[in-house]
Amino acid sequence: MKRIGVLTSGGDNPGLNPCIRAVVRMGIHMGLSVMGIRRGYAGLVGGEIHEMDARSVGGIIGRGGTILGTARCPEFYEPKGRKEALRTLNRFGLDGLVIIGGNGSLTGALELYRMGFPVIGVPSTIDNDVNGTDISIGVDTALNTILDAIDKIKDTASSHNRAFLIETMGRNSGYLAVASGIAGGAELVLCPEEETTFKEVVETVEDAYIRGKAHCIIVVAEGWQPGTQELATHLRERQEELGFSVRVTQLGHVQRGGAASAFDRILATRLGAASVRELSAGNAGHMVGWVKSAIKLTPLEEAVAFDKELSPSLLELADIMEK
Protein backbone atom coordinates (compact mmCIF):
# COMPACT_ATOMS: atom_id res chain seq x y z
CA MET A 1 0.00 0.00 0.00
CA LYS A 2 1.50 3.29 -1.15
CA ARG A 3 -1.31 5.83 -1.42
CA ILE A 4 -4.41 6.25 0.75
CA GLY A 5 -7.27 8.72 0.83
CA VAL A 6 -9.28 10.29 3.63
CA LEU A 7 -12.75 11.85 3.57
CA THR A 8 -15.26 13.18 6.08
CA SER A 9 -18.94 12.54 5.50
CA GLY A 10 -22.27 13.25 7.16
CA GLY A 11 -22.78 15.83 9.89
CA ASP A 12 -19.76 17.86 10.92
CA ASN A 13 -18.41 18.09 14.46
CA PRO A 14 -15.42 19.60 16.27
CA GLY A 15 -13.34 16.39 16.24
CA LEU A 16 -13.05 15.91 12.50
CA ASN A 17 -9.99 18.09 11.91
CA PRO A 18 -7.92 16.41 14.66
CA CYS A 19 -8.80 13.06 13.05
CA ILE A 20 -7.83 14.23 9.56
CA ARG A 21 -4.57 15.53 10.99
CA ALA A 22 -3.81 12.17 12.61
CA VAL A 23 -4.55 10.23 9.40
CA VAL A 24 -2.25 12.47 7.36
CA ARG A 25 0.62 12.51 9.84
CA MET A 26 0.46 8.78 10.59
CA GLY A 27 0.33 8.09 6.86
CA ILE A 28 3.43 10.20 6.27
CA HIS A 29 5.16 8.52 9.23
CA MET A 30 4.49 5.14 7.59
CA GLY A 31 5.84 6.29 4.24
CA LEU A 32 2.45 6.64 2.55
CA SER A 33 1.15 9.31 0.25
CA VAL A 34 -2.13 10.74 1.64
CA MET A 35 -4.83 12.26 -0.55
CA GLY A 36 -7.63 14.44 0.84
CA ILE A 37 -11.07 14.06 -0.71
CA ARG A 38 -13.26 17.16 -0.51
CA ARG A 39 -17.02 17.19 0.20
CA GLY A 40 -17.33 13.56 1.25
CA TYR A 41 -18.83 11.09 -1.22
CA ALA A 42 -19.80 13.94 -3.55
CA GLY A 43 -16.12 14.81 -3.95
CA LEU A 44 -15.25 11.15 -4.35
CA VAL A 45 -17.72 10.78 -7.21
CA GLY A 46 -16.64 14.10 -8.73
CA GLY A 47 -12.88 13.60 -8.39
CA GLU A 48 -12.20 16.45 -5.93
CA ILE A 49 -8.97 14.94 -4.65
CA HIS A 50 -5.68 16.60 -3.71
CA GLU A 51 -2.45 15.50 -2.06
CA MET A 52 -1.91 16.44 1.59
CA ASP A 53 1.31 16.87 3.53
CA ALA A 54 2.25 17.80 7.09
CA ARG A 55 1.75 21.48 6.35
CA SER A 56 -1.74 20.80 4.99
CA VAL A 57 -2.88 19.90 8.49
CA GLY A 58 -0.76 22.35 10.46
CA GLY A 59 -2.79 24.35 12.99
CA ILE A 60 -6.09 22.57 12.37
CA ILE A 61 -6.25 20.57 15.60
CA GLY A 62 -7.99 23.48 17.35
CA ARG A 63 -10.41 24.27 14.54
CA GLY A 64 -14.01 23.07 14.46
CA GLY A 65 -15.73 21.61 11.40
CA THR A 66 -13.74 19.85 8.70
CA ILE A 67 -11.19 21.34 6.33
CA LEU A 68 -12.18 18.70 3.78
CA GLY A 69 -15.84 19.69 3.89
CA THR A 70 -18.87 17.44 3.78
CA ALA A 71 -21.95 17.28 1.55
CA ARG A 72 -24.94 15.15 0.67
CA CYS A 73 -24.49 12.83 -2.31
CA PRO A 74 -27.69 11.21 -3.63
CA GLU A 75 -25.69 9.78 -6.54
CA PHE A 76 -23.73 7.53 -4.19
CA TYR A 77 -26.95 5.76 -3.12
CA GLU A 78 -27.22 4.37 -6.65
CA PRO A 79 -24.99 1.63 -8.16
CA LYS A 80 -23.92 3.98 -10.95
CA GLY A 81 -22.68 6.58 -8.45
CA ARG A 82 -20.70 3.98 -6.49
CA LYS A 83 -19.11 2.76 -9.72
CA GLU A 84 -18.07 6.33 -10.49
CA ALA A 85 -16.55 6.58 -7.01
CA LEU A 86 -14.59 3.38 -7.56
CA ARG A 87 -13.47 4.64 -10.95
CA THR A 88 -12.19 7.85 -9.30
CA LEU A 89 -10.28 5.90 -6.66
CA ASN A 90 -8.57 3.85 -9.36
CA ARG A 91 -7.91 6.92 -11.52
CA PHE A 92 -6.04 8.63 -8.68
CA GLY A 93 -4.13 5.45 -7.83
CA LEU A 94 -5.48 5.07 -4.29
CA ASP A 95 -4.81 1.77 -2.55
CA GLY A 96 -7.04 2.34 0.50
CA LEU A 97 -9.48 4.79 2.04
CA VAL A 98 -10.25 6.12 5.53
CA ILE A 99 -13.88 7.23 5.92
CA ILE A 100 -14.79 9.34 8.96
CA GLY A 101 -18.49 9.65 9.78
CA GLY A 102 -21.64 8.24 11.34
CA ASN A 103 -23.92 5.35 10.46
CA GLY A 104 -24.81 6.56 6.98
CA SER A 105 -21.20 7.30 6.08
CA LEU A 106 -20.03 3.94 7.40
CA THR A 107 -22.75 2.20 5.39
CA GLY A 108 -21.23 3.84 2.33
CA ALA A 109 -17.83 2.56 3.41
CA LEU A 110 -19.25 -0.96 3.60
CA GLU A 111 -20.62 -0.66 0.06
CA LEU A 112 -17.18 0.30 -1.28
CA TYR A 113 -15.59 -2.57 0.63
CA ARG A 114 -18.11 -5.00 -0.86
CA MET A 115 -17.05 -3.75 -4.29
CA GLY A 116 -13.52 -4.84 -3.48
CA PHE A 117 -11.89 -1.61 -2.31
CA PRO A 118 -9.92 -1.54 0.99
CA VAL A 119 -11.73 0.76 3.45
CA ILE A 120 -11.46 1.53 7.17
CA GLY A 121 -14.17 3.44 9.02
CA VAL A 122 -13.84 5.89 11.92
CA PRO A 123 -16.96 6.66 14.03
CA SER A 124 -17.80 10.35 14.19
CA THR A 125 -21.29 11.45 15.26
CA ILE A 126 -22.53 13.55 18.16
CA ASP A 127 -25.53 11.18 18.50
CA ASN A 128 -23.19 8.48 19.86
CA ASP A 129 -25.29 5.77 18.20
CA VAL A 130 -22.63 3.78 16.31
CA ASN A 131 -22.09 0.15 17.32
CA GLY A 132 -18.59 -1.01 18.17
CA THR A 133 -17.47 2.06 20.10
CA ASP A 134 -18.26 3.37 23.56
CA ILE A 135 -18.06 6.94 22.31
CA SER A 136 -17.77 8.59 18.91
CA ILE A 137 -15.67 11.57 17.90
CA GLY A 138 -17.45 14.86 18.66
CA VAL A 139 -19.72 13.64 21.45
CA ASP A 140 -17.72 15.05 24.36
CA THR A 141 -17.41 18.50 22.80
CA ALA A 142 -21.10 18.68 21.92
CA LEU A 143 -22.02 17.68 25.48
CA ASN A 144 -19.81 20.40 26.93
CA THR A 145 -21.36 22.96 24.59
CA ILE A 146 -24.84 21.94 25.73
CA LEU A 147 -23.81 21.94 29.38
CA ASP A 148 -22.42 25.44 29.07
CA ALA A 149 -25.76 26.57 27.60
CA ILE A 150 -27.76 24.84 30.34
CA ASP A 151 -25.69 26.50 33.07
CA LYS A 152 -26.15 29.95 31.51
CA ILE A 153 -29.85 29.49 30.85
CA LYS A 154 -30.33 28.30 34.43
CA ASP A 155 -28.91 31.63 35.65
CA THR A 156 -31.37 33.72 33.68
CA ALA A 157 -34.24 31.31 34.36
CA SER A 158 -33.67 31.70 38.10
CA SER A 159 -33.61 35.47 37.81
CA HIS A 160 -37.07 35.54 36.19
CA ASN A 161 -38.70 32.43 37.70
CA ARG A 162 -39.00 30.68 34.35
CA ALA A 163 -39.35 27.18 33.00
CA PHE A 164 -37.07 26.63 30.02
CA LEU A 165 -37.35 23.97 27.32
CA ILE A 166 -33.83 23.46 25.96
CA GLU A 167 -33.84 21.50 22.71
CA THR A 168 -30.77 19.47 21.79
CA MET A 169 -29.95 17.58 18.61
CA GLY A 170 -30.95 13.94 18.38
CA ARG A 171 -33.65 12.96 15.88
CA ASN A 172 -33.48 9.27 16.71
CA SER A 173 -31.15 9.19 19.69
CA GLY A 174 -31.63 10.91 23.04
CA TYR A 175 -28.04 10.47 24.20
CA LEU A 176 -27.13 14.16 24.14
CA ALA A 177 -30.33 15.16 25.93
CA VAL A 178 -30.04 12.50 28.63
CA ALA A 179 -26.31 12.93 29.29
CA SER A 180 -26.48 16.74 29.34
CA GLY A 181 -29.61 16.63 31.48
CA ILE A 182 -27.80 14.54 34.08
CA ALA A 183 -24.70 16.74 33.98
CA GLY A 184 -26.73 19.96 34.02
CA GLY A 185 -29.10 19.00 36.82
CA ALA A 186 -32.23 19.29 34.70
CA GLU A 187 -35.63 18.79 36.31
CA LEU A 188 -36.72 16.61 33.38
CA VAL A 189 -35.31 15.05 30.21
CA LEU A 190 -37.48 14.16 27.21
CA CYS A 191 -36.08 11.77 24.58
CA PRO A 192 -37.34 9.50 21.76
CA GLU A 193 -36.52 6.36 23.75
CA GLU A 194 -38.93 7.10 26.58
CA GLU A 195 -42.59 8.14 26.34
CA THR A 196 -43.58 11.10 28.49
CA THR A 197 -47.05 12.68 28.46
CA PHE A 198 -47.90 16.38 28.63
CA LYS A 199 -49.61 15.63 31.94
CA GLU A 200 -46.35 14.27 33.40
CA VAL A 201 -44.45 17.35 32.20
CA VAL A 202 -47.05 19.68 33.75
CA GLU A 203 -46.79 17.80 37.04
CA THR A 204 -42.98 18.13 37.00
CA VAL A 205 -43.14 21.91 36.42
CA GLU A 206 -45.81 22.39 39.09
CA ASP A 207 -43.85 20.29 41.56
CA ALA A 208 -40.67 22.34 40.95
CA TYR A 209 -42.61 25.56 41.68
CA ILE A 210 -44.31 24.17 44.80
CA ARG A 211 -40.97 23.01 46.19
CA GLY A 212 -39.70 26.57 45.94
CA LYS A 213 -37.36 26.24 42.98
CA ALA A 214 -36.49 29.43 41.13
CA HIS A 215 -36.43 27.66 37.77
CA CYS A 216 -37.42 24.48 35.94
CA ILE A 217 -35.05 23.18 33.27
CA ILE A 218 -36.40 20.61 30.79
CA VAL A 219 -33.97 19.21 28.20
CA VAL A 220 -35.73 17.97 25.07
CA ALA A 221 -34.19 15.86 22.29
CA GLU A 222 -35.39 17.15 18.91
CA GLY A 223 -36.75 13.69 18.07
CA TRP A 224 -39.04 13.54 21.10
CA GLN A 225 -42.69 13.46 20.14
CA PRO A 226 -45.06 15.31 20.03
CA GLY A 227 -42.24 17.90 19.86
CA THR A 228 -40.78 20.89 21.65
CA GLN A 229 -43.01 23.57 20.13
CA GLU A 230 -46.19 21.58 20.78
CA LEU A 231 -45.14 21.14 24.40
CA ALA A 232 -44.31 24.84 24.73
CA THR A 233 -47.76 25.79 23.44
CA HIS A 234 -49.39 23.41 25.92
CA LEU A 235 -47.41 24.79 28.85
CA ARG A 236 -47.94 28.45 27.92
CA GLU A 237 -51.69 27.91 27.98
CA ARG A 238 -51.27 26.89 31.64
CA GLN A 239 -48.63 29.38 32.78
CA GLU A 240 -50.70 30.85 35.61
CA GLU A 241 -51.37 27.49 37.22
CA LEU A 242 -47.77 26.34 36.65
CA GLY A 243 -46.26 29.30 38.49
CA PHE A 244 -43.45 29.68 35.94
CA SER A 245 -43.47 31.57 32.65
CA VAL A 246 -42.27 29.37 29.78
CA ARG A 247 -39.43 29.96 27.32
CA VAL A 248 -37.80 27.82 24.61
CA THR A 249 -34.17 27.68 23.50
CA GLN A 250 -33.21 25.56 20.49
CA LEU A 251 -29.45 25.05 20.56
CA GLY A 252 -29.36 23.85 16.96
CA HIS A 253 -26.06 23.81 15.09
CA VAL A 254 -24.13 25.56 17.85
CA GLN A 255 -23.73 22.00 19.16
CA ARG A 256 -21.65 21.09 16.11
CA GLY A 257 -19.31 24.07 16.19
CA GLY A 258 -16.30 25.25 18.14
CA ALA A 259 -12.92 23.80 19.02
CA ALA A 260 -12.82 20.17 20.11
CA SER A 261 -12.36 19.34 23.79
CA ALA A 262 -9.10 17.78 24.99
CA PHE A 263 -10.84 14.39 25.19
CA ASP A 264 -12.13 14.64 21.60
CA ARG A 265 -8.75 15.76 20.27
CA ILE A 266 -7.02 12.78 21.86
CA LEU A 267 -9.78 10.34 20.85
CA ALA A 268 -9.78 11.60 17.26
CA THR A 269 -5.98 11.41 17.11
CA ARG A 270 -5.89 7.85 18.44
CA LEU A 271 -8.66 6.61 16.13
CA GLY A 272 -7.24 8.43 13.10
CA ALA A 273 -3.76 7.02 13.65
CA ALA A 274 -5.16 3.54 14.30
CA SER A 275 -7.18 3.64 11.07
CA VAL A 276 -4.01 4.07 9.01
CA ARG A 277 -2.17 1.32 10.89
CA GLU A 278 -5.06 -1.13 10.49
CA LEU A 279 -5.55 -0.28 6.81
CA SER A 280 -1.85 -0.89 6.16
CA ALA A 281 -1.99 -4.12 8.15
CA GLY A 282 -4.65 -5.52 5.83
CA ASN A 283 -7.63 -5.12 8.16
CA ALA A 284 -9.89 -3.40 5.63
CA GLY A 285 -13.63 -3.75 6.06
CA HIS A 286 -13.52 -2.77 9.72
CA MET A 287 -14.24 0.27 11.87
CA VAL A 288 -11.78 1.38 14.55
CA GLY A 289 -13.66 2.06 17.78
CA TRP A 290 -12.94 2.98 21.40
CA VAL A 291 -14.06 0.24 23.79
CA LYS A 292 -13.04 0.06 27.45
CA SER A 293 -10.28 2.64 26.87
CA ALA A 294 -8.64 0.74 24.03
CA ILE A 295 -8.78 0.53 20.23
CA LYS A 296 -11.12 -2.21 19.01
CA LEU A 297 -11.86 -3.38 15.47
CA THR A 298 -15.48 -4.08 14.51
CA PRO A 299 -16.52 -5.39 11.08
CA LEU A 300 -18.34 -2.67 9.18
CA GLU A 301 -21.29 -5.04 8.71
CA GLU A 302 -21.72 -5.21 12.49
CA ALA A 303 -21.07 -1.50 13.02
CA VAL A 304 -23.95 -0.47 10.72
CA ALA A 305 -26.31 -3.39 11.35
CA PHE A 306 -28.46 -1.20 13.60
CA ASP A 307 -28.20 2.01 15.62
CA LYS A 308 -26.73 1.58 19.10
CA GLU A 309 -29.45 1.90 21.73
CA LEU A 310 -29.33 4.37 24.58
CA SER A 311 -28.20 2.62 27.75
CA PRO A 312 -31.18 1.76 30.01
CA SER A 313 -28.97 2.43 33.04
CA LEU A 314 -28.37 5.99 31.80
CA LEU A 315 -32.10 6.55 31.42
CA GLU A 316 -32.67 5.14 34.89
CA LEU A 317 -30.01 7.41 36.36
CA ALA A 318 -31.61 10.44 34.70
CA ASP A 319 -34.99 9.52 36.18
CA ILE A 320 -33.48 9.16 39.66
CA MET A 321 -31.59 12.46 39.46
CA GLU A 322 -34.76 14.30 38.43
CA LYS A 323 -36.55 13.42 41.67
C-alpha positions in Angstrom: 0.0 0.0 0.0 1.5 3.3 -1.1 -1.3 5.8 -1.4 -4.4 6.2 0.7 -7.3 8.7 0.8 -9.3 10.3 3.6 -12.8 11.8 3.6 -15.3 13.2 6.1 -18.9 12.5 5.5 -22.3 13.3 7.2 -22.8 15.8 9.9 -19.8 17.9 10.9 -18.4 18.1 14.5 -15.4 19.6 16.3 -13.3 16.4 16.2 -13.1 15.9 12.5 -10.0 18.1 11.9 -7.9 16.4 14.7 -8.8 13.1 13.1 -7.8 14.2 9.6 -4.6 15.5 11.0 -3.8 12.2 12.6 -4.5 10.2 9.4 -2.2 12.5 7.4 0.6 12.5 9.8 0.5 8.8 10.6 0.3 8.1 6.9 3.4 10.2 6.3 5.2 8.5 9.2 4.5 5.1 7.6 5.8 6.3 4.2 2.5 6.6 2.6 1.1 9.3 0.3 -2.1 10.7 1.6 -4.8 12.3 -0.5 -7.6 14.4 0.8 -11.1 14.1 -0.7 -13.3 17.2 -0.5 -17.0 17.2 0.2 -17.3 13.6 1.2 -18.8 11.1 -1.2 -19.8 13.9 -3.6 -16.1 14.8 -3.9 -15.3 11.2 -4.3 -17.7 10.8 -7.2 -16.6 14.1 -8.7 -12.9 13.6 -8.4 -12.2 16.5 -5.9 -9.0 14.9 -4.6 -5.7 16.6 -3.7 -2.5 15.5 -2.1 -1.9 16.4 1.6 1.3 16.9 3.5 2.2 17.8 7.1 1.8 21.5 6.4 -1.7 20.8 5.0 -2.9 19.9 8.5 -0.8 22.3 10.5 -2.8 24.3 13.0 -6.1 22.6 12.4 -6.3 20.6 15.6 -8.0 23.5 17.4 -10.4 24.3 14.5 -14.0 23.1 14.5 -15.7 21.6 11.4 -13.7 19.8 8.7 -11.2 21.3 6.3 -12.2 18.7 3.8 -15.8 19.7 3.9 -18.9 17.4 3.8 -21.9 17.3 1.6 -24.9 15.1 0.7 -24.5 12.8 -2.3 -27.7 11.2 -3.6 -25.7 9.8 -6.5 -23.7 7.5 -4.2 -26.9 5.8 -3.1 -27.2 4.4 -6.7 -25.0 1.6 -8.2 -23.9 4.0 -11.0 -22.7 6.6 -8.4 -20.7 4.0 -6.5 -19.1 2.8 -9.7 -18.1 6.3 -10.5 -16.6 6.6 -7.0 -14.6 3.4 -7.6 -13.5 4.6 -10.9 -12.2 7.8 -9.3 -10.3 5.9 -6.7 -8.6 3.9 -9.4 -7.9 6.9 -11.5 -6.0 8.6 -8.7 -4.1 5.5 -7.8 -5.5 5.1 -4.3 -4.8 1.8 -2.5 -7.0 2.3 0.5 -9.5 4.8 2.0 -10.3 6.1 5.5 -13.9 7.2 5.9 -14.8 9.3 9.0 -18.5 9.7 9.8 -21.6 8.2 11.3 -23.9 5.3 10.5 -24.8 6.6 7.0 -21.2 7.3 6.1 -20.0 3.9 7.4 -22.7 2.2 5.4 -21.2 3.8 2.3 -17.8 2.6 3.4 -19.2 -1.0 3.6 -20.6 -0.7 0.1 -17.2 0.3 -1.3 -15.6 -2.6 0.6 -18.1 -5.0 -0.9 -17.1 -3.7 -4.3 -13.5 -4.8 -3.5 -11.9 -1.6 -2.3 -9.9 -1.5 1.0 -11.7 0.8 3.4 -11.5 1.5 7.2 -14.2 3.4 9.0 -13.8 5.9 11.9 -17.0 6.7 14.0 -17.8 10.4 14.2 -21.3 11.4 15.3 -22.5 13.6 18.2 -25.5 11.2 18.5 -23.2 8.5 19.9 -25.3 5.8 18.2 -22.6 3.8 16.3 -22.1 0.2 17.3 -18.6 -1.0 18.2 -17.5 2.1 20.1 -18.3 3.4 23.6 -18.1 6.9 22.3 -17.8 8.6 18.9 -15.7 11.6 17.9 -17.5 14.9 18.7 -19.7 13.6 21.5 -17.7 15.0 24.4 -17.4 18.5 22.8 -21.1 18.7 21.9 -22.0 17.7 25.5 -19.8 20.4 26.9 -21.4 23.0 24.6 -24.8 21.9 25.7 -23.8 21.9 29.4 -22.4 25.4 29.1 -25.8 26.6 27.6 -27.8 24.8 30.3 -25.7 26.5 33.1 -26.1 29.9 31.5 -29.9 29.5 30.8 -30.3 28.3 34.4 -28.9 31.6 35.6 -31.4 33.7 33.7 -34.2 31.3 34.4 -33.7 31.7 38.1 -33.6 35.5 37.8 -37.1 35.5 36.2 -38.7 32.4 37.7 -39.0 30.7 34.4 -39.3 27.2 33.0 -37.1 26.6 30.0 -37.3 24.0 27.3 -33.8 23.5 26.0 -33.8 21.5 22.7 -30.8 19.5 21.8 -29.9 17.6 18.6 -31.0 13.9 18.4 -33.6 13.0 15.9 -33.5 9.3 16.7 -31.1 9.2 19.7 -31.6 10.9 23.0 -28.0 10.5 24.2 -27.1 14.2 24.1 -30.3 15.2 25.9 -30.0 12.5 28.6 -26.3 12.9 29.3 -26.5 16.7 29.3 -29.6 16.6 31.5 -27.8 14.5 34.1 -24.7 16.7 34.0 -26.7 20.0 34.0 -29.1 19.0 36.8 -32.2 19.3 34.7 -35.6 18.8 36.3 -36.7 16.6 33.4 -35.3 15.1 30.2 -37.5 14.2 27.2 -36.1 11.8 24.6 -37.3 9.5 21.8 -36.5 6.4 23.7 -38.9 7.1 26.6 -42.6 8.1 26.3 -43.6 11.1 28.5 -47.1 12.7 28.5 -47.9 16.4 28.6 -49.6 15.6 31.9 -46.4 14.3 33.4 -44.4 17.4 32.2 -47.0 19.7 33.7 -46.8 17.8 37.0 -43.0 18.1 37.0 -43.1 21.9 36.4 -45.8 22.4 39.1 -43.8 20.3 41.6 -40.7 22.3 41.0 -42.6 25.6 41.7 -44.3 24.2 44.8 -41.0 23.0 46.2 -39.7 26.6 45.9 -37.4 26.2 43.0 -36.5 29.4 41.1 -36.4 27.7 37.8 -37.4 24.5 35.9 -35.1 23.2 33.3 -36.4 20.6 30.8 -34.0 19.2 28.2 -35.7 18.0 25.1 -34.2 15.9 22.3 -35.4 17.1 18.9 -36.7 13.7 18.1 -39.0 13.5 21.1 -42.7 13.5 20.1 -45.1 15.3 20.0 -42.2 17.9 19.9 -40.8 20.9 21.6 -43.0 23.6 20.1 -46.2 21.6 20.8 -45.1 21.1 24.4 -44.3 24.8 24.7 -47.8 25.8 23.4 -49.4 23.4 25.9 -47.4 24.8 28.9 -47.9 28.4 27.9 -51.7 27.9 28.0 -51.3 26.9 31.6 -48.6 29.4 32.8 -50.7 30.8 35.6 -51.4 27.5 37.2 -47.8 26.3 36.6 -46.3 29.3 38.5 -43.4 29.7 35.9 -43.5 31.6 32.6 -42.3 29.4 29.8 -39.4 30.0 27.3 -37.8 27.8 24.6 -34.2 27.7 23.5 -33.2 25.6 20.5 -29.5 25.1 20.6 -29.4 23.9 17.0 -26.1 23.8 15.1 -24.1 25.6 17.8 -23.7 22.0 19.2 -21.6 21.1 16.1 -19.3 24.1 16.2 -16.3 25.3 18.1 -12.9 23.8 19.0 -12.8 20.2 20.1 -12.4 19.3 23.8 -9.1 17.8 25.0 -10.8 14.4 25.2 -12.1 14.6 21.6 -8.7 15.8 20.3 -7.0 12.8 21.9 -9.8 10.3 20.9 -9.8 11.6 17.3 -6.0 11.4 17.1 -5.9 7.8 18.4 -8.7 6.6 16.1 -7.2 8.4 13.1 -3.8 7.0 13.7 -5.2 3.5 14.3 -7.2 3.6 11.1 -4.0 4.1 9.0 -2.2 1.3 10.9 -5.1 -1.1 10.5 -5.6 -0.3 6.8 -1.8 -0.9 6.2 -2.0 -4.1 8.2 -4.7 -5.5 5.8 -7.6 -5.1 8.2 -9.9 -3.4 5.6 -13.6 -3.7 6.1 -13.5 -2.8 9.7 -14.2 0.3 11.9 -11.8 1.4 14.5 -13.7 2.1 17.8 -12.9 3.0 21.4 -14.1 0.2 23.8 -13.0 0.1 27.5 -10.3 2.6 26.9 -8.6 0.7 24.0 -8.8 0.5 20.2 -11.1 -2.2 19.0 -11.9 -3.4 15.5 -15.5 -4.1 14.5 -16.5 -5.4 11.1 -18.3 -2.7 9.2 -21.3 -5.0 8.7 -21.7 -5.2 12.5 -21.1 -1.5 13.0 -23.9 -0.5 10.7 -26.3 -3.4 11.3 -28.5 -1.2 13.6 -28.2 2.0 15.6 -26.7 1.6 19.1 -29.4 1.9 21.7 -29.3 4.4 24.6 -28.2 2.6 27.8 -31.2 1.8 30.0 -29.0 2.4 33.0 -28.4 6.0 31.8 -32.1 6.5 31.4 -32.7 5.1 34.9 -30.0 7.4 36.4 -31.6 10.4 34.7 -35.0 9.5 36.2 -33.5 9.2 39.7 -31.6 12.5 39.5 -34.8 14.3 38.4 -36.6 13.4 41.7 
